């Protein structure tokens, strides 16, 4: 037994540098991700809040006609992105509310803190919900036992399924004027092609593309309507049989006298 303990101690001491390096690397990566996430959230907030102030400047730079179209499209894009952020915050709040209430009913300690982590994790697709849910299950397992941990796991899975398959597509489709099926297809395609980043950016990208397509369609319909109005004005009114006066012929030049 002493030899086995001595061998384990020697192995741990020999691997201390590797273990310390792995821990330091993990802590550095986690810190970098947190800082990046905070920076992205702050920049997104100011982009949505102060973005429209740049539109007049872009209008002046782009010129009269192009600037008018650019200003209209960018204004709609900012409204759409603002709706996406507000919807994401609402969905995260609903998740945190129901999970927090469930944790309080089950007597899990740190329920308010876990609810706040659930709200923050709602802005990070897949990973955020997984990490927040894993922490809640772990706390329930340590403090309340295996049965409570299983109940918490079932609660979190149920809330996440309802949020991801029903609540989020419906709310985002209404706020961004997209069909719920389009939202689901966009998230599926984005996550399949680009992973977590694609899942997060799929819906706003699809919404922005829809805004541009709608604006182009509106401009085409407007031009077609103007053309029809011009043709209607050129046609005679119903029942009007009068013939417009022909253009008077120009007088012939006088013959010169020899």
QUIVEN-V560821 format. One record per helix or strand. SS is the DSSP state (@ for helix, = for strand). FROM is the first residue (numbers start at 1). TO is the last residue. If there is no record, write none. Layout:
ss={SS	SS}
from={FROM	FROM}
to={TO	TO}
This chain:
ss={@	@	@	@	@	@	@}
from={2	16	64	111	127	146	180}
to={14	62	106	121	144	175	234}
